[in-house]
Amino acid sequence: MVSKEFTIKNSTGLHARPANNLCKLCKSFQSDIRILSGGKKLNAKSIVSILTGELVKGKFIQVTANGEDENEAMTALTEFFDNLSD
């Protein structure tokens, strides 16, 4: 399992469009990908789960990936969060 912390940087947070993009990205990997935020454990492959996570600007999150392609998934997720924009 690999894990990394991120801060939501864009002003609108993970609203519908970026949440959908994140969900699609996560579904492209076999690994189980979870977002830990404020005591909630969110399924990153579920748009509903992401949208209910209240992932707003400034929020600290921890993302974990567990599976055979976990390193590739974390590399892609790091790129996603580093380049997240409105």
Buried (B, 14 or more C-beta within 10 A) or exposed (E): EBEBEBEBBBEBBBBEEBBBEBBEBBEEBEBBBBBBBEEBEBBBBBBEBBBEBEBBEEBEBEBBBEBEBBEBBBBBBEEBBEEBEE
